[in-house]
Amino acid sequence: MRNFDVSHVDEIIHGRVRLGVMAYLSAQGRADFTELRDALCSAEGALSIHLRKLEDAGYVKIEKGFKGRRPRTRVALTAAGRAAYQDYLRTLSDMLGAKF
């Protein structure tokens, strides 16, 4: 019987939008806010809240600046975020008995 102990699942990452952010950034490296919004089909306000939660956990770094005269927000995984995402995937893999 597999271990179905869900207490090791990272609640910060486990939310649908936050998981999408982590997966997208893991594959792309970094992204603009609008790129994430469009890729995840998320409302701007909701995405902002989820990014703040990931930032507060130290999983993403958010840089605000300008491209020309337009505001630009860039998001990237931190080393801690990449490690947490890998641990999250490993935990799910162990729970489900799958190997990646």
C-alpha positions in Angstrom: 0.0 0.0 0.0 1.4 3.4 -1.0 1.8 6.2 1.5 -1.1 8.7 1.0 0.1 11.0 3.8 -0.9 14.4 2.3 0.7 16.4 5.2 3.9 16.7 3.2 2.1 18.4 0.2 3.3 22.1 0.0 0.1 24.1 0.5 1.7 27.2 -1.0 2.3 25.5 -4.3 -0.8 23.2 -4.3 -3.3 25.9 -5.4 -4.2 25.7 -9.1 -2.9 29.1 -10.1 0.2 28.9 -7.9 1.0 25.5 -9.3 0.6 26.9 -12.8 3.0 29.7 -12.0 5.6 27.3 -10.6 5.3 24.9 -13.6 5.4 27.8 -16.1 8.4 29.4 -14.5 10.2 26.1 -14.1 10.0 25.6 -17.8 10.5 29.2 -19.0 12.9 30.6 -16.4 11.2 34.0 -16.0 8.1 35.6 -17.4 6.3 39.0 -17.6 3.2 39.4 -15.6 1.0 39.6 -18.7 2.6 36.5 -20.2 1.7 34.6 -17.0 -1.8 36.1 -16.9 -2.4 35.0 -20.5 -0.8 31.5 -20.2 -2.8 30.7 -17.0 -6.0 32.4 -18.1 -6.1 34.2 -14.8 -7.6 37.5 -13.8 -5.0 40.1 -13.0 -6.1 40.6 -9.4 -6.2 36.9 -8.6 -2.7 36.4 -10.2 -1.3 39.3 -8.2 -2.6 37.7 -4.9 -1.1 34.3 -5.8 2.2 35.9 -6.8 2.4 37.7 -3.5 1.8 34.5 -1.6 4.7 32.8 -3.6 6.9 35.8 -3.1 6.2 35.9 0.7 7.2 32.2 0.8 10.5 33.0 -1.0 9.6 30.9 -4.1 9.5 33.7 -6.7 11.3 37.0 -7.1 9.3 39.9 -8.6 11.0 42.8 -10.3 9.2 45.9 -11.3 10.5 48.3 -13.8 9.8 49.9 -17.1 10.1 48.9 -20.7 10.2 52.3 -22.4 7.5 54.2 -20.7 5.3 51.2 -19.9 5.4 49.5 -16.5 6.8 46.0 -16.5 6.6 43.3 -13.9 8.9 40.3 -14.3 8.7 37.1 -12.2 11.3 34.3 -11.8 11.7 31.3 -9.6 14.2 31.6 -6.8 16.6 28.7 -5.9 14.3 28.0 -2.9 11.3 28.0 -5.2 12.9 25.6 -7.7 13.8 23.3 -4.8 10.3 23.5 -3.3 8.7 22.8 -6.7 11.0 19.7 -7.1 10.1 18.5 -3.6 6.4 19.1 -4.4 6.6 16.9 -7.5 8.6 14.2 -5.7 5.9 14.2 -2.9 3.1 13.8 -5.4 5.1 11.1 -7.3 5.6 9.2 -4.0 1.9 9.5 -3.1 0.8 8.2 -6.5 3.5 5.7 -7.0 4.5 7.3 -10.3 8.1 7.8 -11.3 9.2 10.9 -13.3 
